[in-house]
Amino acid sequence: MTYALESHPVPVPLDLVNALSEAVVFVAADGAVRYANPAAERLFGTTAHSLDGRDLTRLIASRDPAFDLHNRLREANRAEGWIPRREPVDLLCEDGQTRPALLDIGTCQHARDPLQFVVLRERRPDHRDETPEQAEHLREAIDLLTRQVQERMRAEQALRDSHQRLLAAQRVARIGHWDLDLETGALLLSPEASALFGQDERPRSITREALVELTHPDDRAALAFALLRLANGETQRFSIRHRLLLPGGEERYMLAEGERADDAPARILGIHQDLTEREKTEQALFRLVNFDALTGLPNRTGLRTRLRTTLDEAERHGESLAVLLLDIDRFTSLNSTLGHDTGDALLNALAGRLQNLLQPRDALARLAADEFAVILTGIKGLPQARERAQTILQHCAEPFALDGGQHVATSSVGVSLFPQDARGKDDLLRHATSALHEAKNAGGNTLRFYTRELNAQARAQLELEQGLRAALRQNEFELHYQPQTGLIRGDMVGVEALIRWRHPERGMVSPGEFIPLAERTGLIVPIGDWVLRTATRQLAQWDHQGLPPLRLAVNLSARQFADPNLPERILETLQAAGLAPERLEVEITESVLVEDIDAAAEMLQRLVHLGVSVAIDDFGTGQSSLRYLRRLPLTTLKIDREFTWGIGNDPDDEAITRAIIGLARTLKLRVLAEGVETEQQHSFLREMGCDEVQGFLLGRPMPAADLERDWRERARTPG
């Protein structure tokens, strides 16, 4: 009894419908028969084939003139269920006879296709009416039928929805599936697979050879071998990546996966997923992680990978190699003077020049803003390494044609050798870094090779740096104050705050040992903030204790002076201590000022605008000092102790000191001499008209408590 279902597919459980003793006829909205069960065939005396498509109203005659089957169908449709009505009707059977029956109508409501049915029960004179048990049995059967039909239809709709979601997901994920018949070699493509292979979006069939032919020549063997092993039963599945060449020449990256079908061993089911965008993203990410964006050279990560490979090759062949670290001297100054665009052009030009000096197996990388690394391979000892490194140093010092002019940028180079100095990449890079620091400390434009002594120095510097960081956390610093005395009245007019480090194991560490390291590592900035904060608090405390209103002198490092927020931070510190800006004098070395005169003039203007005094420390030891004095808003010149010590012994030092004092008077600047240790020096400076002095003759640097006690003793002593 399948004809009606084949002609008009109906989602009903046929086993249940056919097992009912009551006649059940499924009808369309217009009353056309869509399906009749065996009981209905027997009742009408015909077959389902004969009933199929016939109008049920022509097969039923109601005894009630007001009865209308179409209206009853519509009412049942609105009822959304089965309500027994037991309408008495006569059935017009196939043999021309009529049979009395009771008619009930029900519906299985569905959003897409409502399904209605008619239940007919023959009434015979010799049969008594159905019992309540029989009626209840029929109701239960019809209810079960209704529920199963609705569940079946919901399941089919869910399956269709799931299939549509799967197709949509495949389109989004760029996945197409295919079915390979191993006996014929035909490969049936889904619409998405067809589109991925460069065709229109409709199912099509290609051969296995055509699929392999579409694959990139370098990847064909891998795909063909994977399909062959699967076809021969050597594996149950495969998953490989390969490139696909489309008819228009476009290249796509694909993930191909396949496995043998369980129900048909002669078939392989597989998918192709387009990974082109993912591959491009991965390549871009790889370049971002391993290469420098400006020069296109490997960065530090890329260098470590290349160095690892190069070391393995050198180990296998018994060769030596050299690792060079190259740093451009004073690049920060060049970059700020010439501009960042010209600085970038300089870096690219240097990278190109270095690349031209390399041999095929050598490598070049950019590690930081102005730091490059070079791997020299095939080195036959220290002399050859020195010769090649010296050649690189000399070529780097040649002028660069940039921005319409010639610019010279010298470099410092540190070198470590494999296997003499180390065998691992980390040790080689660390040793080259130690040698580079030595080259820069030597003044730049020079070359240094790693030695064991350098390693010991590097370890000592590392320990010192770690100690400095711990000193900040554990409050190991302290301030000493050296008096500054006026030469006219002989009274104390100010103090210079000088930092000291009391190491828990080494005791007092000389500032000359840790200040340069703090400057190189950047720790000078938090240390400088601590000095300014502590010294201003101490000055405010002395004010409360009745000491005269002293001027506080504090040294600024190059890194502090380069901070654009320096004036604001100084003002906040003074306000926190309750001091007027006129009470503070910042001291800056001459070398810091002349490095970038325009930037220095702008910063000094901002400081003077606050009311802070500005002194040039160690004046006379720098280069071209006199050229810039008129451009800088200064208040004080400090004569370096190098000239003060020569007073009474060296006429040249006396002449320089006399000239500095005369220059300061001309420019209306206060002049202070450092390093005064003898009465002869003191008298000479007073006679020359020097304003103020400081030195061991007048007071050594001392803790705050000692300076306070010393001042009170002097105040009690007449004269």
C-alpha positions in Angstrom: 0.0 0.0 0.0 2.6 2.5 -1.1 1.1 4.1 -4.3 -0.5 7.0 -2.5 2.6 7.7 -0.5 4.7 7.7 -3.6 2.4 10.0 -5.5 1.6 12.3 -2.5 4.3 11.9 0.2 2.6 11.9 3.6 4.7 11.9 6.8 2.5 9.4 8.7 3.4 6.1 10.5 1.9 3.7 8.1 2.2 0.7 10.4 -0.2 2.3 12.9 -2.6 3.6 10.2 -2.8 0.3 8.4 -3.4 -1.6 11.7 -6.5 0.3 12.6 -9.8 -1.5 12.0 -11.5 1.8 11.3 -11.3 3.2 7.8 -8.9 6.2 7.7 -8.7 8.4 4.6 -6.2 11.3 4.4 -7.5 14.2 2.4 -6.3 17.5 1.1 -7.8 20.9 1.9 -10.1 20.6 -1.2 -11.3 17.2 -0.1 -9.2 15.1 -2.5 -8.1 11.7 -1.2 -4.4 11.5 -0.6 -4.2 8.1 1.2 -6.6 5.4 2.3 -5.7 2.5 4.7 -6.8 -1.1 4.0 -9.9 -0.8 6.2 -11.0 2.1 3.9 -10.4 -0.1 0.8 -12.6 -2.8 2.2 -15.3 -0.4 3.2 -15.6 1.2 -0.2 -15.0 -2.1 -2.0 -12.1 -0.8 -4.1 -8.3 -0.1 -3.9 -6.3 2.8 -2.8 -5.3 3.4 -6.4 -8.9 3.9 -7.4 -9.5 6.2 -4.4 -6.4 8.3 -4.9 -7.2 11.9 -5.9 -11.0 11.4 -5.9 -13.2 14.0 -4.3 -14.4 12.6 -1.0 -17.6 14.6 -1.2 -18.6 12.5 -4.2 -18.1 9.3 -2.2 -20.3 10.4 0.7 -23.9 11.3 0.9 -25.1 12.9 4.1 -28.6 12.2 5.5 -28.6 15.8 6.8 -29.3 18.3 4.0 -27.3 20.9 5.9 -24.2 18.8 6.0 -21.3 20.2 4.0 -18.1 18.2 4.0 -15.9 21.2 3.0 -17.3 23.2 5.8 -16.7 20.3 8.2 -13.1 20.1 7.0 -12.5 23.8 7.6 -14.0 23.5 11.1 -11.8 20.5 11.9 -8.8 22.4 10.6 -9.5 25.3 13.0 -10.1 22.8 15.8 -6.5 21.6 15.5 -7.3 18.0 16.7 -9.9 15.3 16.6 -13.4 15.9 17.9 -15.8 12.9 17.5 -19.0 14.1 15.8 -20.4 10.8 14.5 -22.1 12.3 11.5 -24.4 9.7 9.9 -23.6 9.4 6.2 -24.1 6.9 3.4 -21.0 5.7 1.5 -21.2 5.3 -2.3 -19.3 2.1 -2.8 -17.6 0.9 -5.9 -20.3 -1.7 -6.6 -23.0 1.0 -6.7 -24.5 0.1 -3.3 -24.6 2.4 -0.3 -23.5 1.6 3.2 -24.4 3.6 6.3 -21.5 4.8 8.3 -20.5 7.3 11.0 -18.1 10.0 10.0 -15.5 11.9 12.1 -12.9 14.5 10.9 -9.6 15.3 12.5 -6.5 17.3 11.6 -2.8 17.2 12.4 -1.9 20.9 12.3 1.5 21.8 10.8 2.9 25.2 9.9 3.8 24.2 6.4 1.3 21.6 5.4 -1.8 20.8 7.6 -2.8 17.1 7.3 -6.5 16.2 7.6 -8.1 12.8 7.9 -11.6 11.2 7.9 -12.5 8.2 10.1 -15.4 6.1 8.8 -17.2 3.3 10.8 -19.8 1.2 9.1 -23.2 0.8 10.7 -24.9 -2.6 10.3 -28.3 -3.5 11.6 -27.0 -6.7 13.0 -24.2 -4.9 14.8 -24.9 -3.1 18.0 -23.5 0.4 18.4 -19.9 0.6 19.5 -19.3 0.4 23.2 -17.7 3.2 25.2 -14.5 1.1 25.4 -14.4 0.8 21.6 -14.9 4.6 21.3 -12.2 5.3 23.8 -9.9 2.8 22.0 -10.5 4.7 18.7 -9.9 8.0 20.4 -6.6 6.8 21.8 -5.5 5.5 18.4 -6.4 8.7 16.7 -4.7 10.8 19.3 -1.6 8.6 19.0 -1.8 9.0 15.3 -2.0 12.7 15.6 1.0 13.0 17.9 3.1 10.7 15.8 2.3 12.6 12.7 3.1 15.9 14.3 6.3 14.5 15.8 7.3 13.1 12.4 6.6 16.4 10.7 8.6 18.4 13.3 11.5 15.9 13.0 11.5 16.3 9.2 11.3 20.1 9.5 14.2 20.0 12.0 16.1 17.8 9.6 15.5 20.2 6.8 16.5 23.2 9.0 19.6 21.4 10.1 20.5 20.6 6.6 20.1 24.3 5.6 22.2 25.4 8.6 24.9 22.8 7.6 25.0 24.2 4.1 25.1 27.7 5.4 27.9 26.8 7.8 29.8 25.1 5.0 29.5 28.3 2.9 30.7 30.4 5.7 33.6 28.1 6.6 34.4 27.6 2.9 33.9 23.8 3.1 32.8 21.6 0.2 32.3 17.9 0.4 32.8 15.2 -2.3 32.1 11.6 -2.9 34.7 9.4 -4.8 33.6 6.2 -6.4 36.7 4.0 -6.4 35.4 1.6 -9.1 34.7 4.3 -11.7 37.1 7.0 -10.4 34.2 9.6 -10.6 34.3 12.3 -7.9 31.0 14.0 -7.3 31.3 17.5 -6.0 28.8 19.4 -3.8 27.8 22.9 -4.9 30.3 24.5 -2.4 33.1 22.1 -3.5 32.4 23.0 -7.1 32.7 26.7 -6.3 35.9 26.1 -4.3 37.4 24.4 -7.4 36.7 27.4 -9.6 33.4 26.3 -11.1 29.8 27.5 -10.8 27.8 26.6 -7.7 26.1 23.4 -8.9 26.9 19.8 -8.4 29.2 18.3 -10.9 31.4 15.3 -11.4 35.1 15.2 -12.1 37.7 12.4 -12.2 40.2 11.7 -9.5 42.9 12.5 -12.0 41.4 15.9 -12.6 41.5 16.7 -8.9 45.1 15.8 -8.7 45.7 17.9 -11.9 44.2 20.9 -10.2 46.7 20.6 -7.3 49.9 22.6 -7.2 52.7 20.6 -8.8 54.7 20.6 -5.5 51.7 19.1 -3.6 50.3 16.6 -6.2 52.3 13.7 -5.0 51.2 14.1 -1.4 47.5 14.2 -2.4 47.7 11.4 -4.8 49.6 9.2 -2.3 47.0 9.9 0.4 44.1 8.9 -1.9 45.9 5.8 -3.0 46.7 4.6 0.5 43.0 5.2 1.5 41.8 3.3 -1.6 44.1 0.4 -0.9 42.8 0.1 2.7 46.2 1.0 4.2 44.6 3.8 6.2 41.1 4.7 7.2 41.4 8.5 6.8 43.8 11.2 5.7 44.2 14.9 6.4 46.7 17.1 4.4 47.2 20.7 3.3 47.8 21.5 -0.3 47.6 24.3 -2.8 45.0 24.4 -5.5 45.5 26.0 -8.8 42.3 27.4 -10.3 41.6 27.8 -14.0 42.2 31.6 -13.8 45.6 31.1 -12.3 44.6 31.9 -8.7 46.3 29.9 -6.0 44.3 28.7 -2.9 45.4 26.9 0.2 43.2 23.9 1.0 42.7 21.4 3.8 41.7 18.1 2.3 40.3 15.3 4.5 38.9 11.9 3.5 37.8 8.6 4.9 36.3 5.3 3.6 32.5 5.0 3.8 31.4 2.3 6.2 28.3 1.3 4.2 30.2 1.2 0.9 33.9 0.3 1.0 34.3 1.2 -2.6 33.6 4.9 -1.8 35.6 7.7 -0.2 33.9 10.6 1.4 35.8 13.8 1.8 35.9 17.5 2.2 37.9 20.4 1.0 38.2 23.6 3.1 39.5 26.8 1.8 42.3 28.0 4.2 43.5 30.8 1.9 42.6 33.7 4.2 43.8 31.8 7.3 47.1 31.1 5.5 47.5 34.8 4.6 46.8 35.7 8.2 49.2 33.1 9.5 51.9 34.4 7.1 51.3 38.0 8.1 51.5 37.0 11.8 54.7 35.1 11.1 56.2 38.1 9.5 55.0 40.3 12.4 56.6 38.0 15.0 59.8 37.2 13.1 60.6 40.3 10.9 61.2 44.0 11.4 58.5 46.2 9.9 60.8 49.0 8.8 63.8 47.2 7.2 62.2 43.8 6.4 65.1 42.1 8.2 64.6 39.3 10.8 64.0 40.7 14.3 65.3 39.3 17.5 62.9 36.3 17.3 63.9 35.6 13.7 67.6 36.0 14.5 67.4 33.4 17.3 65.8 30.9 14.9 68.4 31.6 12.2 71.2 31.5 14.7 70.0 28.1 16.0 70.1 26.7 12.4 73.4 28.2 11.6 75.0 26.9 14.8 73.8 23.3 14.0 75.3 23.6 10.5 78.6 24.9 11.9 78.6 22.1 14.5 78.1 19.4 11.8 80.8 20.8 9.5 83.3 21.8 12.3 83.3 25.5 11.3 83.6 28.7 13.3 81.3 31.7 13.1 81.2 35.2 14.6 78.2 37.0 16.1 78.4 40.8 15.8 76.1 43.3 17.5 76.3 46.7 16.0 74.9 49.9 17.6 74.7 53.3 16.0 76.5 56.0 18.1 74.3 58.8 19.3 71.4 57.7 17.2 68.9 59.3 19.6 70.5 62.7 19.0 70.6 62.1 15.2 67.0 61.0 15.1 65.8 64.1 17.0 68.0 66.4 15.0 67.3 65.1 11.5 63.7 64.0 12.2 62.2 60.5 12.4 61.7 60.1 8.7 65.4 60.8 8.0 66.3 58.5 10.9 64.2 55.7 9.3 65.9 56.3 6.0 69.3 56.1 7.7 68.4 52.7 9.3 67.3 51.4 5.9 70.4 52.7 4.2 72.6 51.1 6.9 70.7 47.8 6.5 71.3 47.8 2.8 75.0 48.6 3.2 75.4 45.8 5.7 73.6 43.4 3.4 76.0 44.1 0.6 78.9 43.1 2.8 77.6 39.7 3.7 78.4 36.3 2.1 75.6 34.0 0.9 75.4 32.0 4.2 75.7 35.0 6.5 72.7 36.6 8.2 71.6 40.1 9.2 68.9 41.2 11.7 67.6 44.3 13.3 67.2 43.8 17.1 66.1 47.3 18.3 65.8 50.9 17.2 69.5 51.3 16.3 70.9 47.8 17.0 71.7 45.3 14.3 73.1 41.7 14.5 75.3 40.0 11.9 76.2 36.3 11.7 79.4 35.8 9.9 79.9 32.1 8.8 82.9 30.2 7.6 85.3 32.1 9.9 88.8 30.6 10.1 89.9 32.1 13.3 90.2 35.4 15.2 92.3 37.3 12.5 89.7 36.7 9.8 86.8 37.6 12.2 88.6 40.8 13.1 89.3 41.7 9.5 85.6 41.2 8.4 84.3 43.0 11.5 86.7 45.9 10.9 85.5 46.1 7.3 81.9 46.4 8.5 82.9 49.1 11.0 84.7 51.2 8.3 81.9 51.0 5.8 79.3 52.0 8.4 81.3 55.2 9.1 81.2 56.4 5.5 78.7 59.3 4.9 75.1 58.6 4.0 73.4 60.7 1.4 70.1 61.5 3.1 67.6 64.3 2.8 69.7 66.3 0.3 72.9 66.1 2.5 75.7 64.0 3.7 75.4 62.5 7.2 77.9 60.5 9.1 76.8 57.9 11.6 79.5 55.9 13.3 78.8 52.6 15.1 80.1 50.5 17.9 80.6 46.7 17.4 80.8 43.9 19.9 81.9 40.4 18.7 81.7 36.9 20.2 83.0 33.7 18.5 81.7 30.2 18.1 83.0 27.8 19.5 85.8 29.7 21.3 83.6 31.9 23.4 80.4 29.9 23.7 78.5 27.1 21.9 74.9 28.2 22.6 73.0 31.0 21.0 72.0 32.7 24.2 75.6 32.8 25.5 77.0 34.0 22.2 74.4 36.9 22.1 75.1 37.7 25.8 78.9 37.8 25.2 78.5 40.0 22.1 76.4 42.4 24.2 79.1 42.6 26.8 81.7 43.4 24.1 79.3 46.0 22.6 78.9 47.8 25.9 82.7 47.9 26.2 83.0 49.4 22.7 80.4 52.1 23.5 82.1 52.9 26.8 85.3 53.4 24.9 83.8 56.3 23.0 82.1 54.6 20.0 83.3 54.0 16.4 85.3 51.1 17.7 85.4 47.3 17.8 85.6 45.1 20.9 85.8 41.3 21.1 84.5 39.3 24.0 87.0 38.3 26.7 86.5 36.5 30.0 87.4 39.7 31.8 84.4 41.3 30.0 82.2 38.5 31.3 83.4 39.2 34.8 82.7 42.9 34.4 79.2 42.1 32.9 78.4 39.9 35.9 79.5 42.6 38.2 77.4 45.2 36.4 74.4 42.9 36.5 74.8 42.4 40.2 75.2 46.1 40.7 72.0 46.8 38.6 70.1 44.2 40.6 71.4 45.8 43.8 70.3 49.3 42.6 66.8 48.0 42.0 66.7 46.5 45.4 68.1 49.7 46.9 65.1 51.6 45.6 62.7 49.1 47.1 64.5 48.8 50.5 65.4 52.5 51.0 69.1 52.0 51.0 69.8 55.5 49.5 70.5 58.5 51.7 71.3 62.1 51.0 74.3 64.1 52.1 74.3 67.9 51.9 77.3 70.1 51.1 77.1 73.8 52.2 77.4 76.5 49.6 78.8 79.7 51.1 78.6 83.3 50.0 82.0 85.0 49.7 80.8 88.5 50.7 79.3 87.7 54.1 80.7 84.2 54.6 77.2 82.8 55.5 75.7 79.6 54.2 73.4 80.4 51.3 72.5 77.0 50.0 73.2 73.2 50.0 73.8 70.7 47.2 72.0 67.4 47.7 74.3 64.5 46.9 73.1 60.9 46.8 74.8 58.1 48.7 74.2 54.4 48.6 74.7 52.4 51.8 75.0 48.8 50.5 74.0 46.2 53.1 77.2 44.2 52.3 79.6 46.5 50.5 79.0 49.6 52.7 79.1 53.0 51.0 79.2 52.6 47.2 80.8 55.5 45.3 78.3 57.6 43.1 80.9 57.4 40.3 80.3 53.7 40.3 76.5 53.5 40.3 75.3 56.7 38.8 76.6 55.9 35.2 74.9 52.5 35.5 71.7 54.0 36.7 71.8 56.4 33.7 72.3 53.5 31.2 69.6 51.4 32.7 67.0 54.2 33.1 67.0 53.7 36.9 68.3 57.3 37.2 64.7 58.6 36.6 63.1 57.0 39.8 66.3 57.7 41.7 66.2 61.3 40.6 62.6 61.6 41.7 63.5 60.1 45.1 66.4 62.7 45.5 64.1 65.6 44.6 61.3 64.4 46.8 63.5 63.7 49.8 65.6 66.9 49.6 62.6 69.2 49.3 61.0 67.6 52.4 64.3 68.0 54.3 64.5 71.7 53.3 60.9 72.3 54.5 61.8 70.6 57.8 64.8 72.9 58.2 62.5 75.8 57.7 60.3 74.7 60.5 63.4 74.2 62.7 64.6 77.8 62.2 67.5 77.4 59.8 68.0 80.2 57.4 66.0 80.0 54.1 68.6 78.0 52.1 68.7 77.4 48.4 68.5 73.7 47.4 70.7 72.5 44.5 69.8 69.2 42.8 71.5 67.5 39.9 69.5 66.5 36.9 70.6 63.6 34.7 70.3 63.5 30.9 67.3 61.2 31.0 65.5 63.4 33.5 66.2 66.5 31.4 64.8 64.8 28.3 61.5 64.0 30.1 58.9 66.4 28.6 56.9 66.2 31.9 59.9 67.3 34.1 58.6 70.8 34.9 55.2 69.6 36.0 56.8 66.9 38.2 59.1 69.4 39.8 56.2 71.8 40.5 54.2 69.0 42.1 57.1 68.0 44.3 57.7 71.6 45.5 54.0 72.0 46.2 53.8 68.8 48.1 56.7 70.0 50.3 55.3 73.5 50.6 58.3 75.3 49.0 58.4 78.2 46.6 60.1 77.3 43.2 62.7 80.1 43.9 64.2 77.8 46.6 65.2 75.2 44.1 68.2 75.3 41.7 68.6 72.4 39.2 72.2 71.6 38.0 72.7 70.3 34.4 76.1 69.3 32.9 77.3 71.2 29.9 77.4 68.1 27.7 73.6 67.6 28.2 72.9 71.1 27.1 75.0 71.2 24.0 73.8 67.8 22.7 70.5 69.4 21.4 70.6 73.1 21.9 67.1 73.8 20.7 65.5 71.2 22.9 67.6 72.3 25.8 66.6 76.0 25.4 62.9 75.0 25.3 63.2 73.0 28.5 65.2 75.6 30.3 62.6 78.3 29.4 59.9 76.1 31.0 61.9 75.6 34.2 62.8 79.3 34.5 59.1 80.2 33.9 58.3 78.1 37.0 60.7 80.3 39.0 63.4 77.5 39.3 67.1 78.6 39.0 69.3 76.8 36.5 73.0 76.2 36.9 75.5 74.7 34.4 77.5 72.2 36.4 81.3 71.6 35.6 81.4 74.7 33.3 84.4 75.0 31.1 85.0 71.2 30.6 82.6 70.9 27.6 83.1 71.9 24.0 81.8 75.0 22.3 80.4 76.2 25.6 80.6 80.0 24.9 78.6 79.7 21.7 75.4 78.7 23.5 75.5 80.8 26.7 73.5 83.6 25.2 70.8 81.3 24.0 70.2 79.6 27.3 68.2 81.1 30.1 70.7 80.3 32.9 71.2 81.8 36.4 74.4 80.2 37.6 77.8 79.0 36.3 79.6 76.5 38.4 83.4 76.5 37.9 84.6 72.9 37.7 86.9 71.8 40.5 89.5 70.9 37.9 90.2 74.6 37.5 89.8 75.5 41.2 92.4 73.0 42.2 95.0 74.7 39.9 94.7 78.0 41.7 98.1 78.8 43.3 99.8 76.2 41.2 98.8 76.6 37.5 98.6 80.0 36.0 96.5 78.6 33.1 93.8 77.4 35.5 93.9 80.8 37.3 93.5 82.5 33.9 90.5 80.3 33.0 88.9 80.8 36.4 89.3 84.6 36.0 87.8 84.5 32.5 84.8 82.5 33.6 84.1 84.9 36.5 84.4 87.8 34.1 82.1 86.1 31.6 79.5 85.4 34.2 79.5 89.1 35.3 79.1 90.2 31.7 76.1 87.9 31.3 74.8 88.8 34.7 75.0 85.3 36.0 75.9 84.1 39.5 79.2 82.1 39.6 80.0 79.4 42.1 83.3 77.6 42.4 83.5 74.0 43.4 86.3 72.1 45.1 87.6 74.9 47.3 90.0 73.2 49.7 92.6 75.8 50.7 92.6 79.4 52.0 94.6 80.5 49.0 91.9 79.2 46.6 89.3 80.9 48.8 91.1 84.3 48.8 91.8 84.2 45.1 88.1 83.6 44.3 87.0 86.4 46.6 89.4 88.8 45.0 88.2 87.8 41.5 84.6 88.6 42.5 83.3 85.0 42.7 79.8 85.0 44.3 79.8 81.6 46.1 82.0 78.6 46.8 81.7 75.1 48.1 84.3 72.5 49.0 86.0 70.7 51.9 87.4 73.9 53.3 83.9 75.1 54.0 82.2 71.8 54.7 82.2 68.2 53.4 79.0 66.5 52.3 77.2 65.4 55.4 73.9 63.9 56.6 71.1 66.3 57.3 71.5 65.9 61.1 75.2 66.7 61.0 74.6 69.7 58.8 72.0 71.0 61.2 74.3 70.5 64.2 77.2 72.2 62.4 75.1 75.2 61.5 73.9 75.6 65.1 77.4 75.4 66.4 78.6 78.1 63.9 75.6 80.3 64.9 76.7 80.1 68.6 80.3 80.9 67.7 81.1 84.7 67.5 82.7 85.8 64.1 
